[in-house]
Amino acid sequence: MSIESFVIVGLTREGRTFRPSDWADRLCGIMSAFGAEKRMRYSPYVRPGCTLNGDKCVVVDKRLYELEPLAFNFLANFAKDNDLKVEALSDE
């Protein structure tokens, strides 16, 4: 089984915008931690973003699987359970 980085796009497979509008921040917040400066920091492996079309998305780095496979699988299943578009990212 090949593990790949992927992007969860805030659109259902039918093309509807996923709600709530802050879903990407909430999802990334689950994977965040508080740093020494007492500020929340997103994980370097799970980050919010936008597509070229302006759709909210979450970028999931495959390195998360090596550190925390359950978290990686949770994110993949979140997309599947909510019928969201997922795009694979090729290695750089």
Residue pairs with C-beta under 8 A, 6 or more apart in sequence:
3 62
3 65
3 72
4 62
4 88
4 89
4 90
5 59
5 60
5 61
5 62
5 88
5 89
5 91
6 59
6 60
6 76
6 86
6 87
6 88
6 89
7 49
7 51
7 57
7 58
7 59
7 60
7 86
7 87
7 89
8 24
8 27
8 57
8 58
8 60
8 75
8 78
8 79
8 84
8 85
8 86
9 51
9 55
9 57
9 84
9 85
9 86
9 87
10 17
10 18
10 23
10 24
10 55
10 56
10 57
10 84
11 17
11 18
11 55
11 84
11 85
12 18
12 82
12 83
12 84
12 85
13 83
13 84
13 85
14 83
17 55
18 56
18 82
18 84
20 26
21 56
23 56
24 48
24 49
24 56
24 57
24 58
25 48
27 46
27 48
27 58
27 75
27 78
28 42
28 43
28 46
28 47
28 48
28 58
29 40
29 42
31 42
31 43
31 45
31 46
31 71
31 75
32 40
32 41
32 42
32 43
33 40
33 41
33 43
34 40
34 41
35 41
42 48
43 64
44 61
45 60
45 61
45 63
45 64
45 67
46 58
46 59
46 60
46 61
46 64
46 71
46 75
47 58
47 59
48 56
48 57
48 58
48 59
49 56
49 57
49 58
49 59
50 56
50 57
51 57
58 75
59 89
60 72
60 75
60 76
62 72
64 71
64 72
64 75
65 72
76 86
78 84
79 85
79 86
80 86
